[in-house]
Amino acid sequence: MVPASVGAYPGVAGAFVLATLPTGEDVVYLDDQLKGQVIDHTEDVLAVRSSWESIEGEALPPRQSMELLAEVAETWRT
């Protein structure tokens, strides 16, 4: 989970999945409101992997993510 206090970060560009196929090839699945697409161009896959690493760097550790979720959920109850 990336807290809102981080501001803009690569993850706000849209949903994606990085995957390694049984052949060992890395691909990216991009999804938007109209369609999904599989990207296998090496440079594009590396660019998305770099974005993922940036997102990981901004994300909270699992325990802090759960605590933040619980805190936000509590505000919805009132």
Residue pairs with C-beta under 8 A, 6 or more apart in sequence:
1 59
1 60
1 65
1 68
1 69
2 9
2 11
2 55
2 58
2 59
2 60
3 60
3 68
6 58
9 54
9 55
9 58
10 51
10 52
10 54
10 55
11 51
11 55
11 58
13 51
14 30
14 31
14 32
15 30
15 31
15 32
16 28
16 29
16 30
16 31
16 48
16 51
16 52
17 28
17 29
17 31
18 26
18 27
18 28
18 45
18 48
18 49
18 52
19 26
19 27
19 28
19 29
20 26
20 27
21 27
25 40
26 40
26 45
26 49
27 38
27 39
27 40
27 45
28 38
28 39
28 40
28 44
28 45
28 48
29 36
29 37
29 38
29 39
30 36
30 37
30 39
30 48
39 45
39 48
59 65
60 68
